[in-house]
Amino acid sequence: MCEEVQEPSRQVPKAIIGTVIFNTIAGLVFLIPIVFVLHDTEALASLASGQPVPAIIRSAIGNEVGTFLLLLNLAVLALLCGIGCTTAVSRAIWAFARDGGIPYSTQWRKVNKALDVPLNAMMLGMVVEILLGLIYFGSSTAFNAFSGVGVITLTVSYACPIAVSVIGRRQQVENGDFNLGKLGVFCNIVALVPLFCMPSAVPATAETVNYAPVVFVAFIMIATAWYFIWGREKYIGPPTADVVGIEPHD
């Protein structure tokens, strides 16, 4: 999505840092009151819904209307988050299709002229999201593994360019439009600290063990195999000049 931003080399880093700062403050403002009104943790852990926040707010407020109004904000945030994720997925699919990285790329790289968005790519992403959501009805453990692997893949996707930058002694960053100096070096090192995938409960059982690393390794194996089967010959990589032949379609 950086391609849709003016001056991305300067504005995107500002947006990332601003988001981290804002979310840290907003998270503390939300969590600190929750901690103060938290009481029976064992009862919350045994809730059938697995969602303790509504019960905590209901206990603190004391009435249904107040609880609903406070939870409404969370519902709106979840909706906005879903829209953001769908938008990001559609742009990722479009970018891979533009570069020939997925089958039937000519269909997925089309841009709807009326809406000015990659509608086909968005629909493909939504279908995959819905199919993954259906896993929950079969096995919540499997669903948690697929949802949890998203965090791992995002972290790895962030760590890869950071590692390349650190190995190259941050030469490209130092000559770029945005540089945090020594603070940037510290942030890079912290970002590369290994993250451990822990189970949701100890001792771990077949239902509570964290299967996200297993799914992650499976995805890596599939992606590697797909590269040798398809990508090595079809995938041309991001364009270094103006893209030719990709015009808006109805």
C-alpha positions, 0 to 999 in steps of 0.5 A: 500500500506504500505505492498509494502514498505520496512520499512513502519513504518519509510518510510511511515510517512516520505513520508506523511510528505514530501508530505504535505510539498512539496504540501504546497510549490507547492500550494503557488507557484501556487496560489500566481501568480493566486491571483495577476492576478485575476480580475473579480471574478463575471465573473469567478463565472458565467462561464458555465464550472465552471472552472475559472483557464483556464480563469484566465491563458488565461487573464494573458497570452494573447494567446492560446498557452501559456495558453495551455502549462501552462494548460498542466502541470495541465492535466499531474498532474490530470492524475498522480493523477488518476493513483495514485487513481486507484492504491490505490483503487486496493490495497484496494480492494485486501486487503479486498478480501484477508481478505474475506471482499467482495463477490467473494473474491477469484477472486478479490484477484488474482495477475496477474503473468505477470504484478505483480499487482492485475489486477482483483481488479484494473478492478473492481475499474475502473468499479466503477469509470466509473459508478460514473463518469456517474452520472455527465451526470444525475445530477452534484449535485449528482456527486459533492456529491459523489466526495465530500464524498471522502474527508470526508471518507478520513478524517474520515479514518485518524482520526480514528487511530489518535483518537485511538492513542490519547486515548491510550496516543500515547504509540505505537507511542512513542515506534515506529520507527518514532516519532515527539514528542510534535509536533506529539501531536499538529498535532494529536489534529489539525487533530481531529478538526471537519470539517464542510461541507459547501454549495458552495453558500449562500443562499443554494438551492437544486442545491447548497447545499452540499449533501456530508454529506448525502451520507456519512451517507448513506455509513456508514449505508450501511457499518454497515448493510453489516458488520452484513449481511456478514462481521461478519462471513466472514471478518477475518481481516488483517493477522498477519502472512504470508498469506497462499493460495494466490499465483499469478495467470495468 
